[in-house]
Amino acid sequence: MEEPTPNRQPDMEASEPTEGSSGLKAAEPTPLELEVQSLKAELEQKKKELAAAQEKQLRAFAEMENYKKRAARDQMEQLRYANEKLLKELLPVLDNLERALSHVKDASERSPWIEGVELTYRQCLDVLKKFGVTPIKSVGEMFDPGRHQAVTYLDTNEQPENHVAEELQKGYLYHERVLRPSMVAVARKPSHSTVTEAREEKAPDEDSKNP
């Protein structure tokens, strides 16, 4: 008689997961989930674009405000110095009045003509002052190349070195701007040779006074 065939165990190996696998198969995203992910990515991109647009708008606004301020300053500057050319043309007239008065200031008699010239000169100064024109201080001041134009040097001990010793032509300011620089002589210390020459020139005069 044949031996009975033993009952075979069900083949469980086929159903067991293979080594190294996770045991669960990843579920693929549904079309709805894919659409949500796409919308999120698009939303982030739109946020970045909006932030960039806002920054650009703020920068443009700031530039426009700066431009308005510059334009306003330029306009005020033009109005402030609108009469510069006319006032500069009047300075030679003032110079001529000063020269006329310098020739007659030592006169013993005060004639109506001299008084008329002085009155005209003072009126000119008052008018210029109303428009912001004022004389530049020169004699005794430290030489300033921005306000003084050095024409020559003057050997003297009456003023410190590099200070204005003499004013040859008056200069004027137009508000804070130099309308015309002063023409000046700048003081410097007399050299030894200059002092010697001055003494030699003075000596004969003193001898001539002695009998």
Backbone as JSON Lines, residues from 0, in Angstrom:
{"i":0,"aa":"M","n":[0.83,-1.19,0.0],"ca":[0.0,0.0,0.0],"c":[0.87,1.23,0.0]}
{"i":1,"aa":"E","n":[0.42,2.23,-0.68],"ca":[1.17,3.49,-0.76],"c":[0.98,4.27,0.51]}
{"i":2,"aa":"E","n":[2.1,4.91,0.94],"ca":[2.01,5.74,2.15],"c":[1.28,7.02,1.81]}
{"i":3,"aa":"P","n":[0.5,7.41,2.76],"ca":[-0.26,8.64,2.49],"c":[0.65,9.85,2.37]}
{"i":4,"aa":"T","n":[0.35,10.67,1.43],"ca":[1.14,11.9,1.21],"c":[0.9,12.86,2.34]}
{"i":5,"aa":"P","n":[1.97,13.34,2.97],"ca":[1.77,14.28,4.08],"c":[1.16,15.57,3.6]}
{"i":6,"aa":"N","n":[0.35,16.16,4.5],"ca":[-0.3,17.45,4.16],"c":[0.75,18.53,3.99]}
{"i":7,"aa":"R","n":[0.78,19.18,2.83],"ca":[1.75,20.25,2.55],"c":[1.27,21.55,3.17]}
{"i":8,"aa":"Q","n":[2.26,22.27,3.79],"ca":[1.94,23.57,4.36],"c":[1.71,24.58,3.25]}
{"i":9,"aa":"P","n":[0.78,25.44,3.45],"ca":[0.55,26.47,2.41],"c":[1.8,27.29,2.17]}
{"i":10,"aa":"D","n":[2.01,27.57,0.94],"ca":[3.23,28.33,0.54],"c":[3.09,29.76,1.0]}
{"i":11,"aa":"M","n":[3.66,30.06,2.21],"ca":[3.57,31.38,2.79],"c":[4.66,32.31,2.25]}
{"i":12,"aa":"E","n":[5.71,31.7,1.71],"ca":[6.83,32.54,1.26],"c":[6.43,33.44,0.12]}
{"i":13,"aa":"A","n":[5.5,32.92,-0.65],"ca":[5.1,33.74,-1.8],"c":[4.39,35.0,-1.37]}
{"i":14,"aa":"S","n":[3.7,34.88,-0.21],"ca":[2.93,36.05,0.24],"c":[3.74,36.96,1.13]}
{"i":15,"aa":"E","n":[4.91,36.49,1.6],"ca":[5.73,37.33,2.46],"c":[6.45,38.39,1.64]}
{"i":16,"aa":"P","n":[6.63,39.54,2.24],"ca":[7.34,40.62,1.49],"c":[8.79,40.25,1.3]}
{"i":17,"aa":"T","n":[9.35,40.67,0.2],"ca":[10.76,40.42,-0.07],"c":[11.61,41.29,0.83]}
{"i":18,"aa":"E","n":[12.83,40.83,1.1],"ca":[13.74,41.54,1.99],"c":[14.12,42.88,1.37]}
{"i":19,"aa":"G","n":[14.05,43.88,2.18],"ca":[14.43,45.22,1.73],"c":[13.27,46.05,1.26]}
{"i":20,"aa":"S","n":[12.13,45.49,1.13],"ca":[10.98,46.29,0.73],"c":[10.28,46.85,1.95]}
{"i":21,"aa":"S","n":[9.51,47.92,1.78],"ca":[8.83,48.56,2.9],"c":[7.61,47.8,3.35]}
{"i":22,"aa":"G","n":[7.19,46.95,2.59],"ca":[6.01,46.19,2.96],"c":[4.74,46.81,2.45]}
{"i":23,"aa":"L","n":[4.77,48.16,2.21],"ca":[3.59,48.84,1.68],"c":[3.98,49.61,0.44]}
{"i":24,"aa":"K","n":[3.22,49.52,-0.53],"ca":[3.47,50.24,-1.76],"c":[2.94,51.67,-1.63]}
{"i":25,"aa":"A","n":[3.84,52.69,-1.92],"ca":[3.43,54.09,-1.8],"c":[2.25,54.37,-2.71]}
{"i":26,"aa":"A","n":[1.29,55.04,-2.1],"ca":[0.1,55.36,-2.89],"c":[0.38,56.56,-3.77]}
{"i":27,"aa":"E","n":[0.06,56.53,-4.99],"ca":[0.23,57.64,-5.9],"c":[-0.78,58.74,-5.56]}
{"i":28,"aa":"P","n":[-0.31,60.07,-5.63],"ca":[-1.25,61.16,-5.32],"c":[-2.41,61.18,-6.31]}
{"i":29,"aa":"T","n":[-3.49,61.53,-5.78],"ca":[-4.69,61.62,-6.61],"c":[-4.64,62.89,-7.44]}
{"i":30,"aa":"P","n":[-5.4,62.98,-8.48],"ca":[-5.44,64.22,-9.29],"c":[-5.77,65.46,-8.46]}
{"i":31,"aa":"L","n":[-6.62,65.31,-7.45],"ca":[-6.97,66.44,-6.61],"c":[-5.77,66.93,-5.81]}
{"i":32,"aa":"E","n":[-5.0,65.97,-5.26],"ca":[-3.8,66.34,-4.49],"c":[-2.76,67.0,-5.39]}
{"i":33,"aa":"L","n":[-2.62,66.48,-6.59],"ca":[-1.69,67.1,-7.54],"c":[-2.1,68.54,-7.85]}
{"i":34,"aa":"E","n":[-3.38,68.76,-7.99],"ca":[-3.86,70.11,-8.29],"c":[-3.63,71.05,-7.11]}
{"i":35,"aa":"V","n":[-3.82,70.52,-5.86],"ca":[-3.57,71.33,-4.68],"c":[-2.1,71.71,-4.58]}
{"i":36,"aa":"Q","n":[-1.21,70.76,-4.84],"ca":[0.23,71.04,-4.81],"c":[0.6,72.09,-5.86]}
{"i":37,"aa":"S","n":[0.02,71.97,-7.03],"ca":[0.29,72.94,-8.09],"c":[-0.19,74.33,-7.71]}
{"i":38,"aa":"L","n":[-1.37,74.37,-7.08],"ca":[-1.9,75.67,-6.66],"c":[-1.06,76.3,-5.56]}
{"i":39,"aa":"K","n":[-0.54,75.49,-4.64],"ca":[0.33,76.0,-3.59],"c":[1.61,76.59,-4.18]}
{"i":40,"aa":"A","n":[2.22,75.85,-5.11],"ca":[3.45,76.33,-5.74],"c":[3.19,77.64,-6.5]}
{"i":41,"aa":"E","n":[2.05,77.69,-7.18],"ca":[1.7,78.91,-7.92],"c":[1.46,80.07,-6.96]}
{"i":42,"aa":"L","n":[0.83,79.77,-5.8],"ca":[0.58,80.81,-4.8],"c":[1.88,81.37,-4.25]}
{"i":43,"aa":"E","n":[2.86,80.54,-3.96],"ca":[4.16,80.99,-3.47],"c":[4.86,81.86,-4.5]}
{"i":44,"aa":"Q","n":[4.74,81.46,-5.78],"ca":[5.36,82.24,-6.84],"c":[4.71,83.62,-6.95]}
{"i":45,"aa":"K","n":[3.38,83.66,-6.81],"ca":[2.66,84.93,-6.88],"c":[3.02,85.83,-5.69]}
{"i":46,"aa":"K","n":[3.23,85.23,-4.51],"ca":[3.65,86.01,-3.35],"c":[5.0,86.66,-3.6]}
{"i":47,"aa":"K","n":[5.93,85.91,-4.17],"ca":[7.25,86.46,-4.47],"c":[7.15,87.6,-5.49]}
{"i":48,"aa":"E","n":[6.32,87.37,-6.52],"ca":[6.15,88.42,-7.54],"c":[5.51,89.67,-6.93]}
{"i":49,"aa":"L","n":[4.54,89.47,-6.02],"ca":[3.89,90.61,-5.38],"c":[4.87,91.38,-4.51]}
{"i":50,"aa":"A","n":[5.72,90.67,-3.75],"ca":[6.71,91.34,-2.9],"c":[7.69,92.12,-3.76]}
{"i":51,"aa":"A","n":[8.13,91.54,-4.89],"ca":[9.06,92.24,-5.78],"c":[8.41,93.48,-6.38]}
{"i":52,"aa":"A","n":[7.12,93.37,-6.75],"ca":[6.4,94.51,-7.33],"c":[6.23,95.62,-6.29]}
{"i":53,"aa":"Q","n":[5.92,95.25,-5.05],"ca":[5.77,96.25,-3.99],"c":[7.09,96.96,-3.71]}
{"i":54,"aa":"E","n":[8.17,96.2,-3.69],"ca":[9.49,96.81,-3.46],"c":[9.85,97.77,-4.6]}
{"i":55,"aa":"K","n":[9.55,97.35,-5.82],"ca":[9.81,98.21,-6.97],"c":[8.98,99.48,-6.92]}
{"i":56,"aa":"Q","n":[7.72,99.34,-6.48],"ca":[6.83,100.5,-6.37],"c":[7.33,101.46,-5.3]}
{"i":57,"aa":"L","n":[7.77,100.93,-4.16],"ca":[8.29,101.78,-3.09],"c":[9.55,102.51,-3.54]}
{"i":58,"aa":"R","n":[10.41,101.81,-4.29],"ca":[11.63,102.43,-4.78],"c":[11.31,103.55,-5.77]}
{"i":59,"aa":"A","n":[10.34,103.28,-6.64],"ca":[9.93,104.32,-7.6],"c":[9.32,105.52,-6.88]}
{"i":60,"aa":"F","n":[8.54,105.27,-5.84],"ca":[7.94,106.36,-5.07],"c":[9.0,107.19,-4.37]}
{"i":61,"aa":"A","n":[10.01,106.51,-3.79],"ca":[11.09,107.22,-3.13],"c":[11.88,108.07,-4.12]}
{"i":62,"aa":"E","n":[12.15,107.51,-5.31],"ca":[12.86,108.27,-6.34],"c":[12.06,109.48,-6.79]}
{"i":63,"aa":"M","n":[10.75,109.31,-6.9],"ca":[9.89,110.44,-7.3],"c":[9.9,111.53,-6.24]}
{"i":64,"aa":"E","n":[9.85,111.14,-4.96],"ca":[9.9,112.13,-3.88],"c":[11.23,112.87,-3.89]}
{"i":65,"aa":"N","n":[12.32,112.15,-4.09],"ca":[13.64,112.8,-4.15],"c":[13.73,113.75,-5.33]}
{"i":66,"aa":"Y","n":[13.15,113.35,-6.45],"ca":[13.15,114.22,-7.63],"c":[12.36,115.5,-7.36]}
{"i":67,"aa":"K","n":[11.2,115.37,-6.69],"ca":[10.4,116.55,-6.36],"c":[11.17,117.49,-5.43]}
{"i":68,"aa":"K","n":[11.87,116.91,-4.46],"ca":[12.63,117.74,-3.53],"c":[13.78,118.45,-4.26]}
{"i":69,"aa":"R","n":[14.47,117.71,-5.14],"ca":[15.56,118.35,-5.9],"c":[15.03,119.45,-6.81]}
{"i":70,"aa":"A","n":[13.89,119.19,-7.45],"ca":[13.31,120.2,-8.33],"c":[12.9,121.44,-7.54]}
{"i":71,"aa":"A","n":[12.35,121.22,-6.36],"ca":[11.95,122.37,-5.52],"c":[13.17,123.16,-5.07]}
{"i":72,"aa":"R","n":[14.25,122.45,-4.68],"ca":[15.48,123.15,-4.28],"c":[16.07,123.93,-5.45]}
{"i":73,"aa":"D","n":[16.09,123.31,-6.63],"ca":[16.63,124.0,-7.81],"c":[15.81,125.24,-8.13]}
{"i":74,"aa":"Q","n":[14.5,125.12,-8.0],"ca":[13.64,126.27,-8.29],"c":[13.88,127.4,-7.29]}
{"i":75,"aa":"M","n":[14.0,127.04,-6.01],"ca":[14.29,128.04,-4.99],"c":[15.65,128.68,-5.22]}
{"i":76,"aa":"E","n":[16.62,127.87,-5.65],"ca":[17.96,128.39,-5.91],"c":[17.93,129.37,-7.08]}
{"i":77,"aa":"Q","n":[17.18,129.03,-8.12],"ca":[17.08,129.92,-9.27],"c":[16.4,131.24,-8.9]}
{"i":78,"aa":"L","n":[15.35,131.15,-8.09],"ca":[14.68,132.38,-7.65],"c":[15.58,133.21,-6.75]}
{"i":79,"aa":"R","n":[16.35,132.53,-5.9],"ca":[17.21,133.23,-4.94],"c":[18.32,134.0,-5.64]}
{"i":80,"aa":"Y","n":[18.83,133.43,-6.74],"ca":[19.94,134.06,-7.45],"c":[19.54,134.53,-8.85]}
{"i":81,"aa":"A","n":[18.25,134.83,-9.01],"ca":[17.75,135.21,-10.34],"c":[18.36,136.52,-10.83]}
{"i":82,"aa":"N","n":[18.72,137.43,-9.9],"ca":[19.22,138.75,-10.29],"c":[20.75,138.83,-10.27]}
{"i":83,"aa":"E","n":[21.41,137.69,-10.24],"ca":[22.87,137.69,-10.09],"c":[23.57,138.46,-11.22]}
{"i":84,"aa":"K","n":[23.17,138.2,-12.44],"ca":[23.84,138.86,-13.58],"c":[23.64,140.37,-13.54]}
{"i":85,"aa":"L","n":[22.41,140.82,-13.25],"ca":[22.13,142.25,-13.21],"c":[22.92,142.92,-12.09]}
{"i":86,"aa":"L","n":[22.93,142.31,-10.92],"ca":[23.63,142.91,-9.78],"c":[25.13,142.96,-10.03]}
{"i":87,"aa":"K","n":[25.65,141.97,-10.7],"ca":[27.08,141.98,-11.0],"c":[27.44,143.11,-11.97]}
{"i":88,"aa":"E","n":[26.52,143.42,-12.88],"ca":[26.76,144.52,-13.83],"c":[26.72,145.87,-13.14]}
{"i":89,"aa":"L","n":[26.06,145.97,-11.97],"ca":[25.98,147.24,-11.25],"c":[27.24,147.53,-10.42]}
{"i":90,"aa":"L","n":[28.05,146.52,-10.17],"ca":[29.22,146.73,-9.32],"c":[30.21,147.75,-9.88]}
{"i":91,"aa":"P","n":[30.51,147.77,-11.19],"ca":[31.4,148.82,-11.7],"c":[30.89,150.23,-11.45]}
{"i":92,"aa":"V","n":[29.57,150.42,-11.48],"ca":[29.0,151.74,-11.17],"c":[29.32,152.1,-9.73]}
{"i":93,"aa":"L","n":[29.18,151.13,-8.83],"ca":[29.51,151.36,-7.43],"c":[30.99,151.67,-7.26]}
{"i":94,"aa":"D","n":[31.83,150.98,-8.03],"ca":[33.29,151.23,-7.98],"c":[33.6,152.67,-8.38]}
{"i":95,"aa":"N","n":[32.95,153.16,-9.42],"ca":[33.21,154.52,-9.87],"c":[32.78,155.55,-8.82]}
{"i":96,"aa":"L","n":[31.68,155.29,-8.14],"ca":[31.26,156.19,-7.07],"c":[32.28,156.19,-5.93]}
{"i":97,"aa":"E","n":[32.81,155.03,-5.61],"ca":[33.84,154.95,-4.56],"c":[35.09,155.72,-4.96]}
{"i":98,"aa":"R","n":[35.5,155.57,-6.21],"ca":[36.7,156.31,-6.68],"c":[36.47,157.82,-6.62]}
{"i":99,"aa":"A","n":[35.28,158.24,-7.02],"ca":[34.98,159.67,-6.97],"c":[35.05,160.19,-5.55]}
{"i":100,"aa":"L","n":[34.52,159.42,-4.6],"ca":[34.55,159.85,-3.2],"c":[35.95,159.8,-2.62]}
{"i":101,"aa":"S","n":[36.76,158.85,-3.08],"ca":[38.13,158.75,-2.55],"c":[38.96,159.96,-2.95]}
{"i":102,"aa":"H","n":[38.65,160.6,-4.08],"ca":[39.4,161.77,-4.53],"c":[38.98,163.05,-3.8]}
{"i":103,"aa":"V","n":[37.79,163.04,-3.23],"ca":[37.3,164.28,-2.61],"c":[37.1,164.14,-1.1]}
{"i":104,"aa":"K","n":[37.43,162.98,-0.52],"ca":[37.16,162.8,0.9],"c":[38.04,163.69,1.77]}
{"i":105,"aa":"D","n":[39.2,164.12,1.23],"ca":[40.08,164.99,2.0],"c":[39.83,166.47,1.72]}
{"i":106,"aa":"A","n":[38.81,166.75,0.96],"ca":[38.53,168.15,0.64],"c":[38.06,168.89,1.89]}
{"i":107,"aa":"S","n":[38.52,170.12,2.01],"ca":[38.2,170.9,3.22],"c":[36.75,171.38,3.2]}
{"i":108,"aa":"E","n":[36.2,171.58,2.04],"ca":[34.83,172.08,1.94],"c":[33.89,170.97,1.48]}
{"i":109,"aa":"R","n":[32.7,170.95,2.04],"ca":[31.7,169.96,1.67],"c":[30.73,170.6,0.68]}
{"i":110,"aa":"S","n":[30.93,170.33,-0.58],"ca":[30.07,170.92,-1.59],"c":[28.82,170.06,-1.79]}
{"i":111,"aa":"P","n":[27.75,170.67,-2.31],"ca":[26.54,169.88,-2.59],"c":[26.8,168.72,-3.55]}
{"i":112,"aa":"W","n":[27.79,168.91,-4.43],"ca":[28.11,167.85,-5.4],"c":[28.66,166.62,-4.66]}
{"i":113,"aa":"I","n":[29.55,166.85,-3.7],"ca":[30.11,165.74,-2.93],"c":[29.02,165.05,-2.12]}
{"i":114,"aa":"E","n":[28.17,165.83,-1.51],"ca":[27.08,165.25,-0.72],"c":[26.13,164.45,-1.61]}
{"i":115,"aa":"G","n":[25.93,164.9,-2.83],"ca":[25.06,164.17,-3.76],"c":[25.66,162.82,-4.14]}
{"i":116,"aa":"V","n":[26.99,162.81,-4.37],"ca":[27.66,161.55,-4.71],"c":[27.59,160.58,-3.53]}
{"i":117,"aa":"E","n":[27.8,161.07,-2.32],"ca":[27.73,160.21,-1.14],"c":[26.32,159.65,-0.96]}
{"i":118,"aa":"L","n":[25.32,160.48,-1.19],"ca":[23.94,160.01,-1.06],"c":[23.63,158.93,-2.09]}
{"i":119,"aa":"T","n":[24.1,159.14,-3.32],"ca":[23.89,158.14,-4.38],"c":[24.59,156.82,-4.03]}
{"i":120,"aa":"Y","n":[25.79,156.95,-3.5],"ca":[26.56,155.76,-3.12],"c":[25.85,154.97,-2.02]}
{"i":121,"aa":"R","n":[25.36,155.69,-1.0],"ca":[24.66,155.0,0.1],"c":[23.36,154.36,-0.39]}
{"i":122,"aa":"Q","n":[22.67,155.02,-1.3],"ca":[21.44,154.44,-1.84],"c":[21.73,153.17,-2.63]}
{"i":123,"aa":"C","n":[22.81,153.19,-3.38],"ca":[23.19,151.99,-4.13],"c":[23.48,150.83,-3.19]}
{"i":124,"aa":"L","n":[24.21,151.11,-2.1],"ca":[24.51,150.06,-1.13],"c":[23.24,149.51,-0.5]}
{"i":125,"aa":"D","n":[22.28,150.41,-0.19],"ca":[21.02,149.97,0.42],"c":[20.22,149.09,-0.53]}
{"i":126,"aa":"V","n":[20.19,149.48,-1.8],"ca":[19.44,148.67,-2.78],"c":[20.08,147.29,-2.93]}
{"i":127,"aa":"L","n":[21.41,147.26,-3.04],"ca":[22.09,145.98,-3.17],"c":[21.87,145.1,-1.94]}
{"i":128,"aa":"K","n":[21.85,145.74,-0.77],"ca":[21.65,144.98,0.46],"c":[20.26,144.36,0.5]}
{"i":129,"aa":"K","n":[19.26,145.06,-0.03],"ca":[17.9,144.5,-0.07],"c":[17.84,143.22,-0.89]}
{"i":130,"aa":"F","n":[18.7,143.13,-1.89],"ca":[18.73,141.95,-2.75],"c":[19.75,140.92,-2.28]}
{"i":131,"aa":"G","n":[20.35,141.15,-1.11],"ca":[21.26,140.16,-0.55],"c":[22.71,140.35,-0.88]}
{"i":132,"aa":"V","n":[23.09,141.53,-1.4],"ca":[24.48,141.8,-1.75],"c":[25.15,142.56,-0.61]}
{"i":133,"aa":"T","n":[26.23,142.02,-0.09],"ca":[26.97,142.65,1.01],"c":[28.46,142.63,0.71]}
{"i":134,"aa":"P","n":[29.21,143.64,1.2],"ca":[30.66,143.67,0.95],"c":[31.38,142.53,1.68]}
{"i":135,"aa":"I","n":[32.46,142.08,1.08],"ca":[33.3,141.05,1.69],"c":[34.33,141.73,2.6]}
{"i":136,"aa":"K","n":[34.48,141.23,3.82],"ca":[35.5,141.76,4.71],"c":[36.87,141.31,4.21]}
{"i":137,"aa":"S","n":[37.8,142.26,4.17],"ca":[39.1,141.94,3.59],"c":[40.26,142.31,4.5]}
{"i":138,"aa":"V","n":[40.48,143.61,4.7],"ca":[41.67,144.07,5.42],"c":[41.66,143.52,6.84]}
{"i":139,"aa":"G","n":[42.78,142.88,7.19],"ca":[42.92,142.3,8.52],"c":[42.42,140.87,8.61]}
{"i":140,"aa":"E","n":[41.72,140.39,7.57],"ca":[41.2,139.03,7.57],"c":[42.26,138.05,7.02]}
{"i":141,"aa":"M","n":[42.16,136.82,7.44],"ca":[43.01,135.77,6.9],"c":[42.7,135.61,5.42]}
{"i":142,"aa":"F","n":[43.75,135.49,4.6],"ca":[43.53,135.38,3.16],"c":[42.72,134.12,2.86]}
{"i":143,"aa":"D","n":[41.62,134.31,2.14],"ca":[40.72,133.22,1.77],"c":[40.65,133.18,0.25]}
{"i":144,"aa":"P","n":[41.25,132.15,-0.38],"ca":[41.23,132.11,-1.85],"c":[39.83,132.0,-2.44]}
{"i":145,"aa":"G","n":[38.86,131.58,-1.63],"ca":[37.49,131.52,-2.12],"c":[36.82,132.88,-2.19]}
{"i":146,"aa":"R","n":[37.33,133.86,-1.42],"ca":[36.72,135.19,-1.39],"c":[37.68,136.29,-1.8]}
{"i":147,"aa":"H","n":[38.97,136.02,-1.73],"ca":[39.97,137.04,-2.05],"c":[40.8,136.62,-3.26]}
{"i":148,"aa":"Q","n":[41.09,137.6,-4.08],"ca":[41.97,137.38,-5.22],"c":[43.27,138.13,-4.98]}
{"i":149,"aa":"A","n":[44.35,137.39,-4.76],"ca":[45.64,138.01,-4.44],"c":[46.25,138.6,-5.71]}
{"i":150,"aa":"V","n":[46.52,139.9,-5.66],"ca":[47.13,140.58,-6.8],"c":[48.62,140.75,-6.59]}
{"i":151,"aa":"T","n":[49.01,141.0,-5.33],"ca":[50.43,141.22,-5.02],"c":[50.65,140.93,-3.54]}
{"i":152,"aa":"Y","n":[51.93,140.93,-3.15],"ca":[52.3,140.79,-1.74],"c":[52.77,142.15,-1.23]}
{"i":153,"aa":"L","n":[52.59,142.36,0.05],"ca":[53.02,143.61,0.66],"c":[53.86,143.28,1.89]}
{"i":154,"aa":"D","n":[55.13,143.72,1.84],"ca":[56.03,143.49,2.98],"c":[55.67,144.47,4.09]}
{"i":155,"aa":"T","n":[55.14,143.93,5.17],"ca":[54.69,144.78,6.26],"c":[54.64,143.99,7.56]}
{"i":156,"aa":"N","n":[54.8,144.74,8.65],"ca":[54.63,144.16,9.99],"c":[53.32,144.59,10.64]}
{"i":157,"aa":"E","n":[52.55,145.38,9.91],"ca":[51.29,145.89,10.46],"c":[50.2,144.82,10.47]}
{"i":158,"aa":"Q","n":[50.3,143.83,9.59],"ca":[49.33,142.74,9.53],"c":[50.07,141.41,9.63]}
{"i":159,"aa":"P","n":[49.47,140.41,10.24],"ca":[50.11,139.09,10.28],"c":[50.33,138.54,8.88]}
{"i":160,"aa":"E","n":[51.29,137.66,8.77],"ca":[51.59,137.07,7.48],"c":[50.4,136.27,6.96]}
{"i":161,"aa":"N","n":[50.2,136.33,5.63],"ca":[49.08,135.66,4.95],"c":[47.73,136.25,5.33]}
{"i":162,"aa":"H","n":[47.73,137.47,5.84],"ca":[46.49,138.21,6.05],"c":[46.4,139.32,5.01]}
{"i":163,"aa":"V","n":[45.2,139.81,4.79],"ca":[45.0,140.87,3.8],"c":[45.52,142.18,4.37]}
{"i":164,"aa":"A","n":[46.51,142.75,3.68],"ca":[47.09,144.0,4.14],"c":[46.43,145.21,3.49]}
{"i":165,"aa":"E","n":[45.93,145.04,2.28],"ca":[45.33,146.18,1.57],"c":[44.28,145.67,0.59]}
{"i":166,"aa":"E","n":[43.2,146.41,0.5],"ca":[42.13,146.05,-0.45],"c":[42.22,146.97,-1.65]}
{"i":167,"aa":"L","n":[42.43,146.37,-2.83],"ca":[42.57,147.15,-4.06],"c":[41.23,147.34,-4.77]}
{"i":168,"aa":"Q","n":[40.36,146.37,-4.62],"ca":[39.0,146.49,-5.17],"c":[38.06,145.69,-4.27]}
{"i":169,"aa":"K","n":[36.95,146.31,-3.89],"ca":[36.03,145.68,-2.97],"c":[35.33,144.5,-3.63]}
{"i":170,"aa":"G","n":[35.17,143.43,-2.85],"ca":[34.42,142.27,-3.32],"c":[33.06,142.21,-2.64]}
{"i":171,"aa":"Y","n":[32.16,141.41,-3.21],"ca":[30.79,141.35,-2.69],"c":[30.28,139.91,-2.67]}
{"i":172,"aa":"L","n":[29.44,139.64,-1.68],"ca":[28.72,138.37,-1.58],"c":[27.29,138.57,-2.04]}
{"i":173,"aa":"Y","n":[26.75,137.56,-2.71],"ca":[25.33,137.54,-3.08],"c":[24.71,136.4,-2.3]}
{"i":174,"aa":"H","n":[24.09,136.73,-1.17],"ca":[23.68,135.74,-0.18],"c":[24.94,134.99,0.27]}
{"i":175,"aa":"E","n":[24.99,133.67,0.08],"ca":[26.19,132.93,0.5],"c":[27.18,132.73,-0.66]}
{"i":176,"aa":"R","n":[26.85,133.23,-1.83],"ca":[27.68,133.02,-3.01],"c":[28.55,134.25,-3.27]}
{"i":177,"aa":"V","n":[29.78,134.02,-3.71],"ca":[30.68,135.13,-4.04],"c":[30.25,135.73,-5.37]}
{"i":178,"aa":"L","n":[29.8,136.98,-5.31],"ca":[29.41,137.68,-6.53],"c":[30.65,138.19,-7.26]}
{"i":179,"aa":"R","n":[31.6,138.71,-6.49],"ca":[32.89,139.13,-7.04],"c":[33.92,139.08,-5.93]}
{"i":180,"aa":"P","n":[35.05,138.42,-6.14],"ca":[36.06,138.36,-5.08],"c":[36.76,139.7,-4.9]}
{"i":181,"aa":"S","n":[37.28,139.93,-3.72],"ca":[38.04,141.15,-3.44],"c":[39.44,141.02,-4.01]}
{"i":182,"aa":"M","n":[39.91,142.07,-4.67],"ca":[41.29,142.12,-5.15],"c":[42.14,142.71,-4.02]}
{"i":183,"aa":"V","n":[43.11,141.94,-3.54],"ca":[43.82,142.32,-2.32],"c":[45.32,142.17,-2.48]}
{"i":184,"aa":"A","n":[46.03,142.82,-1.55],"ca":[47.47,142.61,-1.37],"c":[47.65,141.84,-0.07]}
{"i":185,"aa":"V","n":[48.42,140.76,-0.14],"ca":[48.59,139.87,1.0],"c":[49.86,140.24,1.75]}
{"i":186,"aa":"A","n":[49.76,140.28,3.07],"ca":[50.91,140.66,3.9],"c":[51.91,139.51,4.0]}
{"i":187,"aa":"R","n":[53.18,139.87,4.02],"ca":[54.23,138.91,4.3],"c":[55.33,139.63,5.08]}
{"i":188,"aa":"K","n":[56.09,138.85,5.82],"ca":[57.14,139.45,6.65],"c":[58.24,140.02,5.76]}
{"i":189,"aa":"P","n":[58.72,141.21,6.1],"ca":[59.8,141.8,5.3],"c":[61.06,140.94,5.43]}
{"i":190,"aa":"S","n":[61.73,140.71,4.32],"ca":[62.99,139.97,4.34],"c":[64.1,140.87,4.86]}
{"i":191,"aa":"H","n":[65.25,140.28,5.17],"ca":[66.38,141.05,5.71],"c":[66.87,142.08,4.69]}
{"i":192,"aa":"S","n":[66.9,141.69,3.43],"ca":[67.37,142.62,2.4],"c":[66.41,143.8,2.26]}
{"i":193,"aa":"T","n":[65.11,143.52,2.4],"ca":[64.12,144.6,2.28],"c":[64.27,145.59,3.41]}
{"i":194,"aa":"V","n":[64.48,145.09,4.63],"ca":[64.66,145.98,5.78],"c":[65.91,146.81,5.63]}
{"i":195,"aa":"T","n":[66.99,146.19,5.13],"ca":[68.25,146.92,4.93],"c":[68.08,148.03,3.91]}
{"i":196,"aa":"E","n":[67.39,147.72,2.79],"ca":[67.17,148.73,1.76],"c":[66.33,149.88,2.31]}
{"i":197,"aa":"A","n":[65.34,149.56,3.12],"ca":[64.48,150.61,3.69],"c":[65.29,151.51,4.61]}
{"i":198,"aa":"R","n":[66.18,150.93,5.38],"ca":[67.01,151.74,6.27],"c":[67.98,152.61,5.48]}
{"i":199,"aa":"E","n":[68.52,152.05,4.41],"ca":[69.46,152.83,3.6],"c":[68.76,154.0,2.92]}
{"i":200,"aa":"E","n":[67.5,153.77,2.49],"ca":[66.76,154.86,1.86],"c":[66.38,155.92,2.87]}
{"i":201,"aa":"K","n":[66.15,155.52,4.09],"ca":[65.72,156.46,5.12],"c":[66.9,157.26,5.68]}
{"i":202,"aa":"A","n":[68.08,156.67,5.68],"ca":[69.24,157.32,6.28],"c":[69.58,158.65,5.64]}
{"i":203,"aa":"P","n":[69.68,158.79,4.32],"ca":[70.01,160.09,3.73],"c":[68.99,161.17,4.08]}
{"i":204,"aa":"D","n":[67.73,160.79,4.19],"ca":[66.72,161.78,4.54],"c":[66.95,162.32,5.93]}
{"i":205,"aa":"E","n":[67.34,161.42,6.86],"ca":[67.6,161.87,8.23],"c":[68.85,162.73,8.29]}
{"i":206,"aa":"D","n":[69.85,162.38,7.46],"ca":[71.09,163.2,7.43],"c":[70.83,164.57,6.86]}
{"i":207,"aa":"S","n":[69.93,164.65,5.89],"ca":[69.66,165.94,5.26],"c":[68.98,166.89,6.21]}
{"i":208,"aa":"K","n":[68.29,166.32,7.24],"ca":[67.61,167.2,8.2],"c":[68.62,167.81,9.17]}
{"i":209,"aa":"N","n":[69.75,167.12,9.41],"ca":[70.75,167.64,10.32],"c":[71.55,168.75,9.66]}
{"i":210,"aa":"P","n":[71.83,169.83,10.35],"ca":[72.59,170.93,9.72],"c":[74.05,170.54,9.55]}
